[in-house]
Amino acid sequence: MLLRIMFVTIAAALSAFAQNAADYFPLEVGNRWEYQLDVSADRQVWLITKQDPKQNNSFLIDIETFHVDADGKRRRTGTSSRWVRADASRLLIRKGDQENVWIDFAAAKGLPYPSPGPCHTKASNSQQAKSQNDSFTVLYDHTCSDAGLLEETFVTHVGLRSFSMDSFVGSRSWCLIAGHVGGKDLAF
């Protein structure tokens, strides 16, 4: 798959003490995040299932998407996996033998940095994002108009708090509703 270079803009303020990628996205086998779609009860579950024995700081995240019926029954609608590694201030994603920057938490606020990814739509302007000292928001500068990632927000010691995507039916956001990080249960 051909990856395009996209540019992302850092929208939220950085805490001087929390620029380590592992602070913003804790990588440990057993960590789990559950997201709910803003327009339905549909869920997405991210679970770190294993650590690469050759690269101790590389972890496999299994992602399952579920449609939730009116009676609360879940039906799996998709699965994917990605290898993620924390490298000082960056999160890297590995596909095959290729490793690419996912997020650079040390990037200067408001300045773009290169990151590979699929075709994306035009990003909203950085002043529209809410800033918190313990969060880091990335707005994606997009190259096409029909689908793609719009925004991701990470919270220290929690992980990916929310992400928004654009599709042919409009913008959709996934928000963290529960998790298990570092041996502690989280609820939102």
N, C-alpha and C positions, 0 to 999 in steps of 0.2 A: 504494500500500500504506500503510495506516495504521500509523504507528509509535507505540508506547506509550512513556511515560517509565518507565525502570527506574532503580533506584538501585544503585550499586555501592559496595562497601566496599573500601578499600585495606587489604591484609593484610600486606604486607612493608615492611620498613624501607627508607627512601630514603637513598642516599648524598648527602651535602651537595653533591657535585660533579657528580652525574649526574641532574639533573632535566629536562634537555633531551630532548624527545620523540625527536629524531634520534639521541640516544645510546642510547635503548632500542629503537628500531626504525629502523635505518639505511636511508634511502631513496636508492637509486641504481640506475639502469638496469643490469640484469644480476645484481643481488642475487637469491639463490635460497635457499629453505628447503624441506627435505624432511622430512615428518613420517610416523611410522608409528603405526598404530592399536594400542592395547595388547592387543587380543584376537585379532589376526590380523596377517598381513604386508601388509595394505592400506596404501596410501600416499596422501599428499596433497602436492602440489608447489605452492609459492607462488613466482612469478617476477615481478619488476618488469620489465615489457616496454617501457614508454615514459614519458616526462616530458611533461607538458602544456606546450606552447609558450606558452600564455597565462598560466599560473601555474607558474613555475619550481620551486616547492617541492611540486607535486602530481604524483603518480606512479600509474600504472596497475599493479595487481597482478592477474595472471591466476592462477587457482587451478584445478588439475586434480586429480581424485580417481581413484585406480586401485584395482581389485581385483587382488590378486596371487594367482595360482593356485599349487597345490602344487609345480608344476614351475618356478615363478618367472616365468611369463609375466604381463605386465601387460595389463589390459583397462580402458580408460578408462570410468568410470561417471558422471562428472559434471564440469562446468566452470562457473566463475563468474568475474566480474571485479569489482574495486572500485577507485575512485580514492581514494587516501590522501594526506593532506597533513600535514606537521609544522608546527605553529604554536607556537613557543616550547616550552611544556611539554605541549602537547596533540597527540594524533593525531586528525585529523578524517577522516570518510568522506563522500564526495560521491555522492549518487544524484540524477541529473538536475541540477537547479539548487539542490537542498537540500544543505547541509553540516551534519553532526552530529558531536558529540564522540564519539569511540570510547573514548579513554583520556585522563585528565588526570594526568600524572606528578607534578604539583606538589600534588595533593590531599593533605590532611592524613591521616595514617595513622589508620585506624579510622573515619573520618567519611565519610558517603555524599555523593555528588555526582550530579546528574542526567545521564543518558545515554540517548539513544533506542535502542530495539531491539525485537526481536520478543518474544513471550510467553516468559517464563522461569520455571524452577522455583525453589523456595526455596533460598537459598545456605547453605552450611555456615558455621559460625561462624569468625571471623577468626583465633582462636587455633589452629586446625587447620592453617593454612598455615605452611610452613617459611619462615623469613626468611633472606635473605642480603643483604649490603650492596650487591651489584651486581645485585640482582634486584628486580622490582616485581610483586606479585601482586594481581590484582583478583578479588574474589569478587562474584558477581552476586546481588542480592536479587530473587527471582523472583516473578512474579504468577500463574503457573498451574502445574499439577502434572504435565503430560505430556511436555514437551520444552523444551530450551533450553540456553544456554551457562551453565556453572557457574563456571568459573574460567579465567583466563589469566595466565601468568607470562612476563614479559619479562626478558631479561638484557642488560646494557649491552654495546654494540658487537657484539651477536649478533642480537637481535631477539626474536620470539615463541618462547620455549623450549618451551612446552607449553600446551595448552588442553583443557579437559574439557567434555563436553556430556552432557546427560541425554536419554534417549529412552524410548520405550515398552519397550525391552529392557534398560534400565538405564544406568548411567553409563559413558561411554567416554572415554578420554583419547588424545590425539594428542601424541607427543613428538618433538622435533627429533632427527633421526638424522644429518643431513648438511646442508651449506649452502655457499654461496659469497657472502661478504659483504665488501665493500670490497676486492675483488681477491684475497681469501684463501679457500682451501678450509677448511671446518670439518667435523669428524667427532665424533660423540658416541657 
